[in-house]
């Protein structure tokens, strides 16, 4: 870190100390638990304290006993929050002046306003700082953030200066825009790149296609967010910039919850701040060890809007390691949204990696989307140069994962549309049978 960055890092902690040092206290707890694990007993106590608070101060939980076990409470989702929004607001915190409102992007539905109390905000800040540092990014480093900068998230010039941040807009990702991004990254000596996985992937492809040498850039860390980054793209980006590429697992309503492992595609979860359950795909029973299941989150510190047993729509295989009364949680496989899972001809869930990992290096392919139309019918949208594409090779790579009965159709398109959030969807399931279960909520 150069002097300016060191001063920013030190300055942040000095200000925090003057304000009571709450963020530092949480930072140290998260860091310790990351290495040693979270206390099982303390976590259970935090869960029961949160439930007791929710029963006493919210209409949604008021009819439950204060000592009810977590697993006896209902599983909720975004639709539950939208339909019963006022019922989730805590009477103790709903009018607090130091609350913060976070808005989801609405990329998978209507945007949702989530209220966070001061203690939750401090935890979010501490978790973000720690998980940034674990990925190689420290407060004060010159950062470029690639996303769609709509009005409600745009930052003022003062905030940009304060945070040493450059806003890069991903609403345009043509060659001219990508060339401009690279020039800014080089000239402004950017140390950290944060952005949508699809946007970073397109930047990587532009570098490869144009033979840009980025080995002398100053980038020390790359952090993909919001979407799953194909492992080959992650590896290529790391080689292009000569630095680690480790994704955050995060959302707007909770915050940054975990960090991708350095040596594999799994994630280490912040168990000091969040309690995870992995439930079966079609019921609220716990998934078996090694079984793909639904991620259900209890946010241990949001008391303004208690988030208890929240099915966020993502799926994973989890590994819990417990030793001497402390535990760590890893997502060995993170598949992403249940609505985007695809299934083979026998109805077995198939990881999206079989698509992303097999299409990323096909010559002539600029963009793609894989769509499951029916139980055995699939469509691949391809945007690029058809003369350079080996469509038979694409089918040879993908068919074994879907089954010999799979009917796979390839369609050439002029553009793969992005979502309103600016994210580009790689996988889509339109099969009516599977869509019936995507919003399951006990």
N, C-alpha and C positions, 0 to 999 in steps of 0.2 A: 504493500500500500504506500502511495506517495504521501507527502506531508498534508496536502489538502484533504485527502481521504481520511488520514489518521485523525485530523482535527475534527472532521465531521463525526467520526465514530466516537471519539472521546467527548465531543460536545453534546451528543445525544444523551450519553449516560450521565453526564454532569447535570443536564437539565432534568433528567428523570430523578436523580438523587434529590435535587432541590424540590421536586414535587412529591416526594415521599418514597421513591424507589420501588414502586409496585411493579413496574414492568421488569426491572432487573431481578426482583424476587421470583417472578414467574419464569423469566428466562433461565435462571439458574436451576429451578425445579425441572423444567422441561429438558434442559441439557443433562442433568443427573439421571432422569428417568430414561432418556434416550440410550445412555450407556449401561445403566444398571437395571432398568425396568421400573414400572410403576408398582406401588404397594397395592396388593390385592385388597387388604383391609381398608385402606384410605379411599380407594376407588369405590368400594361398596358403600362406604359412609357418604361419599359425595353424591352417589346415585340416590340414596335414601333421603338425604337433605334436599336434593332437587325435587324429588317426588313430593316430599312433605310440603315444600314451598308451593308447588304447582297445585296441590289439593287445597291449600289454604287460600290462595290468591287468584286462581283462575276459574272461570265458569266451566271450562271443558273438563277439568279433573275434579271438580268440587264434590262429586258424589262417590268418589273412591276413598277407601280408608287411607289414612296417612302412612301406614306401615305396609301398604301393598307391595309385593315384590315386583321388580321391573318387568318380568316376563308375563305378569298378569295384566299389564296395561295394554291398550290397543296399539297396533302399528298404524302410523299415520303417514301421509305423503303430502305433496304440494297441494293437491286438490282438497285434502282435509283442511289445510291451513287457509286456503282461499275461501272455502265454504263456511268456516267457523272462525274467521280471523279474529274478531273481537273477543271470542271465548278463550283464546289462547293468551291474550294480553294479561299480564300480571297487574293487579290493582295497586301493588306496592310500587311498581316501576313505570307504569304506562305514561305518567306525566312528568317523569324526571327530566330535568333540563340537560343533563349530561348524557342522555341516550343518543344513539346513532342509528340512522335508518340505512339499511343496505338493500339494494334492489337487484333481483336476479335479472338476467338479460332477457328472459322470455323466449329463448331460442327453442324451447320445447313446449311452449304454451304461453299463457298470460303472465306477464311479469309479476313478481311477488315482492312486497315490501316487508323486510325483516327488521325488527327492532332489536337492538343490542344495548345492554346496560354497561355502565362504565367498567365494571370488573371484567366483563366479557371482552370489551374493547382492549383493555390492557393485556388480556390473555392472547387475543388475536395478534397484537403488536409483538409481544414476546415470542410467540410461536413463529410468526413470519420472519423475525430477525434471526432466530436460531436456525430455522430450516433454510433460510437464505445462506447463512454462514456455513452450514453443513454442505450446501451445494457449491460453495466457493464465492458467494456474493456477500459483501459486508456493507453495512450502511456507509454511505459516502462515496462508494464507487460510482463512476459514471455508468448509468444504466440507460439502455434503450428498450422501450416497452412497445411491442408490436401488437396492436389490437385495433378494433374499430372504436374511435374516440367520439362517442356520442356525447351530447351536451351534459348529461347527468354525471359523467365520469371524467370529463375534461378537467385539466388542472390549470390554475392561473400561472402566469409567468413567475410570480414569487414562489409558488409551491414547486415549480419545476427547478428553480434555482436552489431552493432549500433542499430538495431531494436529489439534486444532481441527476435529473431525469430528462430524457428526450422522448417525446411522444411520436411514435411512428404509426401511421394509419394503414391498416391492412385492407381497407375497402377497395383499393386499387392495387393489384399485384401483377401488372404487366411488366415487360422487360425494363421499360423506362423507370417505373416506380422502384423495382428491385435494384436497378443500378444506382438510383439515388440513395436508397437505404444503405447499400454497401459503402458508398462514398462518405456518407455521414458517419457510419460506424468507424471507418478508417480515420477520417480527418478529426473527429471529435474524441478519438482515442477511447472508445467505449469499452468498458471492462466486463459488462454483464448484459446479455441479451435475454429478455423475457418476452414470451409471446405465444399466440396460438400455435399448436403443433403443426397445423396445416400451413400456416404462414411461414414458419421456420423451414418447413419442408420445401416450400416453393423457393425460398431464398437459397437453400442448399442446392436445389436442382439448377437454379440460375448460375450458381457458382460453378457447378460441374459442367454445364452446357457451354459456358463461356470461358472456361479454363482460368478463372480468377484465382490468384494465389493469395490466400488469406493467412498464411503462416506467420506473417509479420504484424498482423493486427494485434491489438492489446487485449482482446477478449479472453477473460479468465474463467468465465462460467456461462453456460447456456441453460435456461430453465423453461422448458415447454409447459404450457398450461392448457386446461379446458378439454383437450382431446388426446386420445392415445396416439403417440408417435410410433410409427413402425420401427422395429429394432434396426433394420438396415439404414434407415434415414438417420436415426440417432447415432449410429456408428460412423456414418459418413460425415455428419456435422462435426462430430468430435475430431475426426481426422482433418477436416478442412480448417478448423480454427485452432486445433491443438489444445483443446481444453475439455473438461468433463461436461456431459449433457445429462442432466438429471431432472426429471419432471417433478413438479409438485402435484399432489393430489389435493384438490381444493374445490370449493364452490363459494358463491357469494353469501349464501345463507349461514354457513358455518365458518368459513375461513380456510386457511391452509392446514390440512389435516395430516399430511404425510409427505415423504420424499422417496423418490425412486432409488433403489440400490445402485451402487456404482458398478457392480459386476454382473447384474442380471436385470430382468425386466420387472421384478417384484418391487413392493413398496413397504417402507417401515412407517407405521402409524404413530402419531403423537398420542400416547395413551394417558398422558397427564391431563389432556384437555377433552378428549373424546373417548366414549366407550362404544365399541363396535360389537354388534351381533351379526352373524351370517345365518340367515334363515333360508329354508327350502324355497324353491322357486314357486311352488303352488300351495304353500301353507305357511303358518307362522311357527312351525317347529324348527329347532336348530338344524342346520345342515350337518351332515356327517363329515368327519375329518377328510379333507381332500375333495369334497363335493362342491361344485359350483352353486353359489347361493346369492341371495339378495343382501346387499349391504344395508344395515339398519343402525342408525346413529343416535346416540344420546349425547347431546352437547352439555358437558358438565358445568358450564359457567354462564350460560345465557339464562338469567333469571327474569329478564323483562318479557321474553317470549319463549317459555320453556319448550325446548326441542327434545322430546322424549320418544324414543323408538321411531325415528324418522326414516322411512324407506325413500332414499334419494334417487331410486331408479337405476342404480349401478349394480353390477354383479361382480363377484370375486370368489377366489378360493383363499381361505385364510389359514395361517399357521400361528397358533398361540404357544409361546414358550414360557413356562413358569418355573421359578427356582427361588427357594428360600423366601417365599411369601411375596415375590415380585414377579411381574410378567411383562413380556413384550408381545406385540402383535405385528405380523407381517401379512401382506396380501401377496401371496406367491404368484397369483395370476389376477389381473384386473382386466375384465372384459369390457367394462364401460356399460352404457345404458342397456337395460333389458329390452327396450323397444328396438335396439339396433343389433341384437343378437341374431345370428342366422343359424339355420338348422339343416342337417343333412337329410337325405331322403328317408332315413329311418326315424327322424324326429329328435335326433341328438344334437344338443347345442354345439356349435363349432366356433372356435375362437376367431375373431375378426383378423387376427394376425395372419391367417392362411391367405387372406386376400391382400392385405397391405404388404406383407413380406414377399409375396409372389408377383406383385405388379409394379413395385417401385423401380425396378431396373429394366423393364421392357423398353427397348428402343422405340422412340416415336410417341410414347405415351406422356402427355402433359398433365392431364387430370383424369380421374376415373371415379365412378360410383358403382358399387355392387348392390344389386337389388334382388331380394327374394320375393318373387311374385306369388308363388303358391308352394305347396309342399315339395314339389319336385321341379318347379320352374324358376329359373334365375335369369336375370338380365345384367349385362355389364355395359355401362355407358363409358365410352372412351372419347376423350378429346385430345387431338394431336395430329400427327402425320400418319395416315393409314398406310402409306407406301413403306414406311419404316417398321411398322408393327408386324410382329409375328403372331397372328391371332391363334393359330394352331398351338403354338407354344404356350399361350395363356391358358387355353383349354386343357392342355396336357398337365399343366402345373396344378390347376384348381380342381379338376374333376375327381381325382382320387379322394379328396376330402369330403366330397358331397355324395358320392356313390355313382355307380355306373348308370343308374336310371335317371340321373340328373339331366334335365333339358336346359342347356345354357345358351342364351342368345346374346350376341354382341351387337351393340348399336353405336354408331358414330354420332357424336353430338358436337355442336359448335362451342358449347360452354357448359361446365358443371356449375349450376347456381349455388351461391353461398346462402347461408341462413341470414336472417336479419341481424344476428349478432356478429356477423363477419366470419363465422366458422364455416368450414367446408366439410360437408358430411360425406364420408367415404363409404359407409355401409347403411343400408336402409331395408327394413323388413316390412313388406306390404301384404304378406300372407295373412288372410283373415283369421285363420286358426290361431296363429301366434299373437296377433294383435289383440285378441280377446283377453289375453292374460297379461299384457304389458303393464296394466295399471293395477295389478292385484294389490289389495291392501286389506289386511285382516282387521 
